[in-house]
Each structure stands twice: as structure tokens, then as C-alpha cells.
Amino acid sequence: MNPSLPSYTLVILCCHDKKAALRANIVKGILDIVSRERLIQASRWVLLVAITIAVTVPLTIVGVPSAALFAALIVGIALALPALAPKRVPRPIGIAAQGVLGVYIATMVDRDAVNALRTDWPIVLGVAVATLVLSIAAGALLGLHRDVSPLTGSLALVAGGASGLVAIARELGGDDRVVAVVQYLRVALVTASMPVVVTLVYHADKSHHAELSSQTGSAPWYLSVAMMTVLIVVGVAGGRLIRMPGAGLLGPMALTIVLQVTGLSFGLSVPMILVQAGYMFIGWQAGVAFTRDTLRAVGRMLPAAIALIVVLGVATAGLGVLLADVAGLTPLEGYLATSPGGVYAVLATAVETGSNVTFVIAAQVVRILLMLFTAPLLARAVIRMTERFGGQSREITEASREPVRVAD
């Protein structure tokens, strides 16, 4: 330091140097904290992905339905409770996962399935609507539980499109954690009970396998990915433009259905690795939001949920008897066509028992699409009724009241 400078100048320079050093230390500290936080979050994501994949593989081998979604949900919960999971799934990634699932679900629709219904579509649609009404009634009963809001109860027991409903539950105003647990429980119970019911109740003969209709060649994976990307971007943007609830899922799904029915999909097929990734992100979205209070609350309402799922299954089996009588099907085909879940188990059982596979799957697709496209309207109706009659929304925890936009 220059000794010829006046003393007051030296004091100012010293003070300036100290302030600059202090600011530098603060900035360095902030950067260190940010870097450390990023490293922690990155390590949590690596842990979450690695364990989920490790759990998904054996579950897939043993035939667990939607194994990736189930594994992601369970692993997410297990890591969230000791605070070892990421804080949340980034919203853009969640929307992309919804789009992938929307396109994937819609690829089940084809002109052969539509033609299979022929003159029976009124009764098939009527049975699907009756299933929806039963689901809403069961959901309303579940919503009477002190740990579940009426809207969450309704979404949790809608009998169709489990992965799709979990994906958009939070956007519609429900608690996606409860919806995820109850929806997966519904699929698991229906799938597990199907072999028993088919054998003991319907005495199915599995010696005559049905033949699946030959499928046209699938498009190359890169063309399918390109088409899927366009469908997701345009579907989400268009859905938001017209204020479609759950646009991330339903927008791409609607566009894909149009292409499938008109025969302009050019063999579109979603690569299974992207489907599995979509399932995982949807499962993580609900799983990492769990807390100990949430887990206890879910445990309290599970007995009621299981009882309602069983009642719903028995009621839809009754609708199957009606469908079989009107459409000229066998009792087994009526049961498979109206099963409230487990569409892949339904397909496998229909093939094994020599049933009318095309008709059964067509009826199942009608059910799934009706449930998914009706869910947003149901959400709006429940919200309006709750506001009108002054009912209290019993959300499980504060985390479930993160910003939700019904028209998003």
C-alpha cells in the first residue's frame, strides 16, 4: 500500500477491501451451498433410478401389472420417508411422461376393435357408463373417510386408466398419492383374482387358444419417436389452448386416437423403454411426496378402499352377465369385457380360453377411454359441489395442496 496517500484514503481503501472480500466470501459460500445441493440432488436421483430399475426387473419377470409404476411408487415412498429421495419430479418431465402414456394408451385403439362392436356398441357404451356411475358412487363413499377428500376418493376408484389417472390427479385437484395407492390396489386385486374367478366360477376351458388378429408392421422406432414427439407437443399445446383439463395426457391421447381410427398412424408404436420410463416418472411423482403422516393416513383408509374395490368387482361382474345376454356372448366373455381393470390380464385370459378377443378388448378400450376423458369433468363437478355446499376438503397433508390448476 502506498505510504504517500493520505490517512483517510488508506482507511477508505481498507474498508473497501474488507467489503469486497466479504462479498466474495458470501458469493463463494452461496456457490458452495448451491453446488453441494446440486450434488446431493443428483446423488438422490441416481439412487432412486438405480433401486427402481433393480426392483422393476424381477417384478416384470413375475408378471406384476404396471411393474415400473409400482416399483417407482414403492421405492419413492421408501426413500422419501428418510429424506433420501429428490424433492419432486420437475413439471416438464411429468408432462412429457403424461404425453408418452397418452400416446401409448391410445395405440390400443384400432379400426378392427371399432368394427368388432358392430351393432353392439350401445350396450357396450351403456355398460361402460354404468361402470363409471358405480365408480363414482364407490368414490363418494371413500370420500366420507376423514383422511380422503371427496375429489380424491372419486379419482381413486374410477375403474379405468390407472396410470393416466395417477398422472393427472394432482392437476385435477386430487391427492395423487392416495390415487396412486388405491388405483394400483384395484388393478392388483382384479388381476390376482381373475384366474381364480375364471376357473372356479366360469369353469373356463384353456385347451383352445384363440388367435390374435395379425398386426400390420410397426413403424421404425425413430419414426415412431418422431411421430410421438409431434403428437405430444401439438397435443399438449392444443389442449392448453382450449383449456382441456389434464392436457398433458388427454391432448396427445385424443390426437393419437384420431390417427388410429382413420388409419393414418403408419404403424405408430411407443418404444417400451419410453413406456417404462413414463411409468417410473408417474410413480415417482406420487411416491416422493409421501410423508410419515401420509403413510399412516393411507393405512387407515385402506380397509375401506379394499372393501369398495371388491364390491365394484362384483357389481361389474353383474354388468357382464347383462352384456353377455344382450350381445350374445358367453358368460366368461361378458365377465372379461366388463372387468374393472387388468386389461393385459384380460387379454391373456381371453386368448387362453378361446374367447372373442377382439370384442373383449374393444369393450375394455371403450371403458378405459370413457373413464379417462370423463375424469376431468368429474373433478370439476365435485369441486363445484364441494364449494356450493361448503364441504371441507380433507387433504392428507399440506403437500397435496401444491398449486393445482383444474384447467391446466
Salt bridges, closest charged atoms under 4 A:
ASP32 OD2 - LYS28 NZ 3.20
GLU37 OE2 - LYS87 NZ 3.80
ASP147 OD2 - HIS145 ND1 3.63
ASP147 OD1 - ARG146 NH1 3.96
ASP147 OD2 - ARG300 NE 2.83
ASP175 OD2 - ARG177 NH2 2.87
ASP176 OD2 - ARG170 NH2 3.05
ASP205 OD2 - HIS208 NE2 3.58
ASP293 OD1 - ARG296 NH2 2.42
GLU352 OE1 - LYS206 NZ 3.78
GLU398 OE2 - ARG401 NH2 2.18
GLU402 OE1 - ARG170 NH1 2.81
ASP408 OD2 - ARG91 NH2 1.99
ASP408 OD1 - ARG240 NE 3.68
ASP408 OD2 - ARG405 NH2 3.17
